[in-house]
Amino acid sequence: MDDETAAEEETTPPCVLVFNASDPSGAGGLGADALSISSVGAHMLPVVTGAYARDTAEIFDHFPFDEEAVAEQARAILEDVPVQLIKVGFVGSPENLGVVAETTTDYPDVPVVSYMPNLSWWGDVQIEAYLDVFRELVLPQTTVLVGNHSTLWRWLLPDWSGERSPTPRDIARAAGEVGVPYTLVTGIAQPDQFVENVLASPESVLATERYERLDAIFAGAGDTLSAALAALLASGTDLVAATSEALSYMDRCLDAGFRPGMGHVLPDRLFWAEPEEGEQDDEAAASLSDFALPPHETRH
């Protein structure tokens, strides 16, 4: 490797291959992944697995891509660009899960972050088929599984009959039985309006972060967290530190959240780019005016 190539590699951001759907609301999907991953310093390689029909309040439907189209996207970019991590979101069909599993198997040294969203908007038969294949094919390839406590509990411990809710360790053990070494369990309700998030392995709790519950209904928090975690891990941050930073980033995004439509509040993944009140001086304001669009006289 010559000096010029080495210098280029040092300045190239880490690359994260992402399997996820297009979301026209911007609440989740590839749009959320792109903003979150870029915000923490990595470059996203998006593989479109399908598209949602949704607004900011609810998901109405999902249209999956053909699995060969998904496979061709992944194959083309992986033959060109080295990736530091693979992130798996909602891919829409058991067939596309097979493509994800095949891809991750071909790159066994690349860590995988898998996010399981709430699928209650979908049909029961579709949910069952999707979760069964995800468990069989994708979880054994997963390094870190991310999901809400309720979602992971009902998926991984469907026969739970204890008087108390399963702990994050219980869920991590269930995930560990199919090969997942680490599980990040989010959204655990605590007294006094707090929410707890726990990183656990089957053997122990590795990190616990508690945040004050915000008085709003959000869409896209899980996509934000899992994408930020993926980017931080791709950058070489160790798992515990990356988890803490990703949770802090998500909390800041939610705190700065906005409501663009008539539905839920969306995380502001670019909160850090907004100037603090009173910070923007005249010189900065003048420089921004250089980018003003010219008057548009056309009437459509």
Secondary structure as UniProt FT lines:
FT   HELIX           3..11
FT   STRAND          15..22
FT   TURN            24..25
FT   HELIX           29..39
FT   TURN            40..41
FT   STRAND          43..54
FT   STRAND          59..64
FT   HELIX           67..78
FT   TURN            79..80
FT   STRAND          85..88
FT   HELIX           94..106
FT   TURN            108..109
FT   STRAND          112..116
FT   TURN            120..121
FT   HELIX           124..133
FT   HELIX           134..138
FT   HELIX           139..141
FT   STRAND          144..148
FT   HELIX           149..156
FT   TURN            158..159
FT   HELIX           168..176
FT   TURN            177..179
FT   STRAND          182..190
FT   TURN            191..193
FT   STRAND          194..200
FT   STRAND          205..212
FT   HELIX           221..234
FT   TURN            235..236
FT   HELIX           239..255
FT   STRAND          265..266
FT   TURN            269..270
FT   HELIX           271..273
FT   TURN            277..279
FT   HELIX           282..289
FT   TURN            290..291
//
